[in-house]
C-alpha cells in the first residue's frame, strides 16, 4: 500500500513544478536526434566583435581558437585573457541535417553552463539568454535555422555584482583598468564551460519528468509525473502513455499507462551509498513513451532511477532506514588549463580516487557541478550535498533574493530526480550574523521546501553559534571551522577541545544533526618538517589526525553525522600574498597525486566503512584502528 501522506506530498510538488519549463538532459532516442557543437570555436576578448563575423584568419590578433567546453582564462597566454572583465564573443558554424527541417521537428540549442551570463544569437538573430552560471539552459531555434550552414554567436559576460549569484563588485585600479572583486576563495573562471547540444523533439514532446521514490517493506514505489508540451494544433488530441521501469538487465519490472502515477517494484534493488551495500548505486531506468491516437510513437525519453528513501530528525539522517555517516570532502571543478571546463578523464580519475580513499560523499562546493559528474556519482553510489552558487551572501536585497530563489529553482529542476542528491545546500558561508538577515534565510529555505519535501536542507555556515540567524531554519547543521590553521595556527593541541565543544554547542542550541563541512590546512607538496610545522605535509596530516580524535568522541553522540575535509585537491585562486599557486588544502595535488595526508585519510575512511557498514578493507591497505 502506498502511504497517503506520500501521495499528497508528491502531488503538491508536481503541482508546483508543472508551471516551470523542463530542462531534461539531451538524449538521443527513436524520436530525438542529438549532435554536439563542442570543439574549436572562434573567440574574441573584444566585445565590439559581437557585431561582426569572427574571421578564421590565424593572423588576426583579436581572434583566437577556443575549445568548448573550457574556461577561457588559462587557454590564452596574456594576463588580459586571464583577468578579463566583461563581455567576450564566441562563434562557430554548424549544419542542421535536412531531415530535421523536412520532418516538422522542433530544433533546440542547449548549454550545460555558461559563466556567468549569455546572450545567444543564431544567424545574427537573437535566440535567448540566461544569467546564472553552472546551470543548464536551452531555447528553441526551429525558426532561426535552415538546412544549410548556420552561425551561432554567444556573448558571454563574467561580471558579478551585488545582486548576482554569486555576488561580486567592480573596482577601478590606478591607471583606469576595471577589475572584478569577489570574496570567494577560488578563481573566477568564465566561458562556455560545459557541452553545447543541438537536438530535436517532436512538435508535441515530453517537457519534464518528475520522479520520487519510497519504500513499503521490500517493495519499491516509483512515483512519477510526465509533463507534456503540446503542439498548438493538437491541444486536444488524444495522447496515450506507456511508462515502464527496466532493471540493469533490461528486464521490465513494472509499468503504468497514465501521465502520472505509481509503479510498484517487488523485492526492489535499493540505491545505497558506496560501501553501505555490496551493490551500491543500483539504478533502474524509467522509460516514457507517448503515442498519438493511431498508436504512432510521438516521443520517448529515459531517465535513470535509484529507489531510496530519506528520513531525518533531530539526531540523524537515514537512507533506507539506516543512519548515514558522511565521509567526504568539499571539492572544486578545477584543473590545469581547462579551469572549470568539463574534463571527462579528470572526473573519472577523481571518482576513482574517491573510491580508493573510501569516501562516500562530497559537496558540490560552491556551485552546481556538471550533469556528467552528477550522473557518475549516481552510478557509483556517491552521496551529494548539492549546493547553489550563493557564496558569502552579504548586502541582501529584494533583487538578490529573487535571483537566489531562481538559482534554487533551476538547481532543483535539474537535479530533483537524482538518488545521489541527499541534502540541498542553499548557500555557503553567508554573512548571517546580522539579525535583519533572518527573513532572507527563512525565505530561501521555505522556497526550497515548497519545491522538495523529500530531502533535508542546509546552509553551510562559518559563524559562531551565538552569532548566526540562518541555522534555525535548516534541517542539518553544516559548519566550517579551521582550528589550528586560520585560528590558533600551529596549536594542534587545541583542536580536540575546540571541535568537540563547538559541535556540542550547535546541537544543544538547535537540536539538529551536525556535520563539519570544512576543516583542514594547506600543505606544499614536498615540504617536510619534523616536528610538524605549518604548510608541511606532516602538519596537514597531523592536523587531520587531531580532528579525527575529536570526531571519534563525537560519533558516540548519534547527532554527529559527518566529517568533510577541505579540500579534495588543490585548486586555483585569485592572486594573493596568502596563496602560493592557489589553495593548497587538497590532500591530492591539482594533478591528482596524493600528499602524505591522503594515505592517512584512506586508512581512516576505510576503517569507518568497516566499523559502520561492515565493508571489507582492501588487501593493500594498512588498517587504521578506531577505539571509539
ABEGO torsion letter per residue (X at the ends): XBBAAAAAAAAAAAAAAAABBBBBBBBBBAABBBBBABEBBBBBABAAAAABBBBABAABAABBBBBOBBBAAAABABAAAAABBEBBBBBBBBBBBAAAAAAGBBBBBBBABBOABBBBBBGGBBABBBABBGBBBBBBAAAABBABBBBBBBBBBABBBAABOBBBBBBBBBGGBBBBBBABBBBBBBEBABBBBBBBBBABBBABBBBBBBBBEABBBBBBBBBBBBBAAAAABBBBBBBBBBBAAGBBABBBABABEBBBBBGBBBBBBBGABABBGBBBBBBBBBBBAAGBBABBBBBBBBBBBBBBBAABBBBGGBBBBBBBBBBBBBBBGAEABBBAAAAAAAAAAAAAAGBABBBBOBBBBBAAAAAAAAAAGBBBBBBBABBGBBGBBAAAAAAAAAAAAAAAAAAAABAABABBBABBGBBAABAAAAAAAAAAAAAAAAABAABBBBBBBABBAAABAAAAABABBBBBBBBGBABGBGBAAAAAAAAAAAAAAAAAAAGBBBBBABBEBBBBBGBBBOBBBBGBAAAAAAAAAAAAAAAAAAAABAABAEBBBOBABBBBBBBBAABBGEBAABABBAAGBBBAAAAAAAAAAAAAAAAAAGBBBBAABBBBBBAX
